[in-house]
Amino acid sequence: MRRPTLRIGTLRTGVRWKISIAIAAVGALIAMALSLVVHNAARVSMLDNARDVQMDRILLAQRWFETSKNRDPRFNSKINDPALPDELQKLMRENRRGSYVDDHGETPEIWAAVPLANGDVLSLHTEFAGRSATVMKDLDRALIIGSVSVVLCGSALGVLIGGQLSRRLRKAAAAAGNVAQGNTDVRVRDAIGGLVRDETDELARAVDALTDALQSRIEAERRVTADIAHELRTPVTGLLTAAELLPPGRPTELVRDRAQAMRTLVEDVLEVARLDSASERAELQEIQLAEFVGRRVAALHPEAEIRVVHESWVNTDPRRLERILGNLLTNAMKYGKGPVEVTVEGRVVRVRDHGPGFPEALLREGPSRFRTGASDRAGTGHGLGLTIAAGQARVLGARLTFRNAAPQGSTPLGASGGAIAVLWLPEHAPTNTGSFPMLPLDD
């Protein structure tokens, strides 16, 4: 039993924004660090300067006090102030003068004290305010404005640099997508362009080299497959001729059946090789799709049910369309279960069976030669029928999709209500030269 899987959505962000966010984050960190360093350095410098000024004032107050007759303290100085900090009291006991910054409150206080000859202590303290506080506020404001400017400029630079890189990567991805769809003439390096050489160019050259190597290998494999199949045609034909000369009997029937199966396989392999070479061209005719499908299905598999939603005229290659229908019906009859239903709706043809459904590998990767999916579809074969159908659809400019239907009345994970192949015929099919027909202009 297939276990349910939980898919967690991921947030997709572009290279442009990642680079912009990274530069903005680094700029913010640097601006914050420099702002803190400058703020602290300026504050320490201004506090040191305030301590020096306070010390000069207390010395002046000391001289005034010692020379005056009234012994009257000046400049807001005090004698034996009980609020004198412990650090200054310790210096006074050692008969030393000094200054101190009390930074425990919201506003720092600047203290200065000197011992007097009579054993008293003359002290002076003021708050770190006024012009010094204004200067610090102006400095902090300038640092904030500068930091914000650095972050904004860094973000703009990141968007500019990331945008250029993102555009090159998108062009490279689009070109690689074209290569993946079979357009091997596209070169990623030419697609991204630009005068600046960076790692994107190295990636483009690597993808181009990989494309060339894969194309060479695929072409070599195609030639080998075609050559082997071509060389097998003569001995297989001879084997069929020899089998016709055998006397009637069960062994003769077995030989003829295996020889015919081998001939069919050889012809299918040759057809796949021709389709892979992209040299096939459609011979277009205008047909009534529902009427054409009805006649071909009745001739190929009369037991299939046909349902027409609405009719449509299409310009396509009848021989190739018949080949696609035949392979889809054979696949449904052989590997699925009845009833097999064929529905025509405008330019869309659906073929559905009620069997175990298509294998997961086919739904995920598309049809592939010599992959039968026997574990899911419980049959034998070489996996060429759907491969040929998909190749013929490409020649017609059509789209062939595969999916499984959910069981009626329930949708258990991993179960299937049958396989559905849908052929989407184009409105304007390619001509026998490989191009698309020119539409007449309205008068």
Residue pairs with C-beta under 8 A, 6 or more apart in sequence:
1 414
2 413
2 414
4 413
14 162
14 166
15 162
15 165
15 166
15 169
16 158
16 159
16 162
16 163
16 165
16 166
17 159
17 162
18 162
19 158
19 159
19 161
19 162
19 165
20 155
20 158
20 159
20 162
21 155
21 158
22 158
23 154
23 155
23 157
23 158
23 161
24 151
24 154
24 155
24 158
26 154
27 150
27 151
27 153
27 154
27 155
28 147
28 150
28 151
30 150
31 146
31 147
31 150
31 151
32 147
35 143
35 144
35 146
35 147
38 139
38 143
39 136
39 139
39 140
39 143
42 136
42 139
43 136
46 128
46 132
46 135
46 136
47 101
47 108
47 110
47 128
50 101
50 110
50 128
50 132
51 99
51 100
51 101
51 110
51 112
52 99
54 99
54 110
54 111
54 112
54 124
54 125
54 126
55 97
55 99
55 112
57 75
57 112
57 124
58 75
58 77
58 97
58 99
58 112
58 113
58 114
58 122
58 123
58 124
59 97
59 114
60 75
61 73
61 74
61 75
61 77
61 122
61 124
62 114
62 116
62 122
64 74
64 75
65 71
65 72
65 73
65 74
65 77
65 116
65 122
66 116
66 117
73 79
73 122
75 124
76 124
76 126
77 122
77 123
77 124
78 122
78 123
78 124
79 116
79 120
79 121
79 122
80 120
80 121
81 121
81 123
81 125
83 125
84 92
84 111
84 113
84 121
84 123
85 100
85 102
85 111
87 98
87 100
88 98
88 100
88 111
88 113
88 123
89 121
91 97
91 98
91 113
92 113
92 115
92 121
95 115
96 115
97 112
97 113
97 114
97 115
98 112
98 113
99 110
99 111
99 112
99 113
100 110
100 111
100 112
100 113
101 108
101 109
101 110
101 111
101 128
102 108
102 109
102 111
102 125
107 127
107 128
107 129
107 133
108 127
108 128
109 125
109 126
109 127
109 128
110 125
110 126
110 127
110 128
111 123
111 124
111 125
112 123
112 124
112 125
113 121
113 122
113 123
113 124
114 121
114 122
114 123
115 121
115 122
116 122
165 198
165 200
168 192
168 194
168 200
169 200
171 191
171 192
171 193
172 188
172 191
172 192
172 200
172 203
172 204
172 207
174 191
175 186
175 187
175 188
175 190
175 191
175 192
175 204
176 188
176 207
178 186
179 186
179 188
179 207
179 211
182 278
184 211
184 215
187 204
187 208
188 203
188 204
188 205
188 207
188 208
188 211
189 201
189 204
189 205
189 208
191 204
192 200
192 201
192 204
218 276
222 273
222 276
222 277
225 269
225 272
225 273
226 269
226 270
226 273
226 274
226 277
228 269
229 266
229 269
229 270
229 273
230 270
232 262
232 266
233 266
233 270
236 259
236 262
236 263
236 266
237 263
239 259
239 262
240 256
240 259
240 260
240 263
243 252
243 255
243 256
243 259
244 256
246 252
246 255
246 256
265 382
265 384
268 382
268 384
268 385
268 388
269 384
271 388
271 391
272 369
272 384
272 387
272 388
272 391
274 280
275 388
275 391
275 392
275 394
275 395
276 391
280 391
280 395
281 395
281 430
281 431
281 432
281 433
281 434
282 316
282 317
282 320
282 395
282 396
282 397
282 429
282 430
282 431
282 432
283 317
283 319
283 432
284 315
284 316
284 317
284 429
284 431
284 432
285 315
285 316
285 317
285 318
286 313
286 314
286 315
287 313
287 314
287 316
287 318
287 321
288 311
288 312
288 313
289 311
289 312
289 313
289 314
289 344
289 346
289 347
289 349
289 425
290 308
290 311
290 312
290 344
291 311
292 318
292 321
293 306
293 325
293 342
293 344
293 349
294 306
294 308
294 344
296 321
296 322
296 325
296 326
297 304
297 306
297 325
297 329
297 342
298 306
300 325
300 326
300 329
300 330
301 329
301 330
301 333
301 340
303 333
303 338
303 339
303 340
304 329
304 332
304 333
304 339
304 340
304 341
304 342
305 339
305 340
305 341
305 342
306 342
306 343
306 344
307 341
307 342
307 343
307 344
308 343
308 344
308 345
309 343
309 344
309 345
309 346
310 345
310 346
311 344
312 346
312 347
314 347
314 425
314 429
315 428
315 429
315 437
316 396
316 398
316 425
316 429
317 395
317 396
317 429
320 392
320 395
320 396
321 392
321 396
321 425
323 388
323 389
323 392
324 389
324 392
324 393
324 396
324 400
324 423
325 342
325 349
325 351
327 385
327 386
327 388
327 389
328 351
328 386
328 389
328 421
328 423
329 340
329 342
329 351
330 385
331 385
331 386
331 389
331 421
332 340
332 351
332 352
332 353
332 355
332 419
332 421
333 340
333 353
334 379
334 381
335 353
335 355
335 377
335 378
335 379
335 381
335 419
336 353
336 354
336 355
336 356
336 377
336 418
336 419
337 353
337 354
337 355
337 418
338 353
338 354
339 353
339 354
340 351
340 352
340 353
341 350
341 351
341 352
341 353
342 349
342 350
342 351
343 349
343 350
343 352
347 424
347 425
347 426
347 427
348 422
348 423
348 424
348 425
349 422
349 423
349 425
350 420
350 421
350 422
350 423
351 420
351 421
351 423
352 405
352 418
352 419
352 420
352 421
353 418
353 419
354 417
354 418
355 377
355 418
355 419
356 376
356 377
356 378
356 416
356 419
357 376
357 404
357 405
357 416
357 417
357 418
357 419
358 373
358 376
358 377
358 402
358 403
358 404
358 419
359 373
359 375
359 376
359 377
360 376
361 368
361 371
361 373
362 368
362 371
362 373
362 386
362 402
363 402
363 403
363 404
366 390
366 402
367 383
367 386
367 387
367 389
367 390
367 402
368 383
368 387
369 382
369 383
369 384
369 387
370 382
370 383
370 384
371 383
372 379
372 380
372 381
372 382
372 383
373 383
374 380
386 402
386 421
389 400
389 421
390 400
393 399
393 400
393 423
395 430
396 425
396 426
396 429
396 430
397 426
397 428
397 429
397 430
397 436
398 423
398 424
398 425
398 426
398 429
399 423
399 424
399 426
400 421
400 422
400 423
400 424
401 421
401 422
401 424
402 419
402 420
402 421
402 422
403 419
403 420
403 422
404 416
404 417
404 418
404 419
404 420
405 416
405 417
405 418
405 419
405 420
406 415
406 416
406 417
407 415
407 416
407 417
408 417
428 436
428 437
428 439
429 436
429 437
430 436
431 437
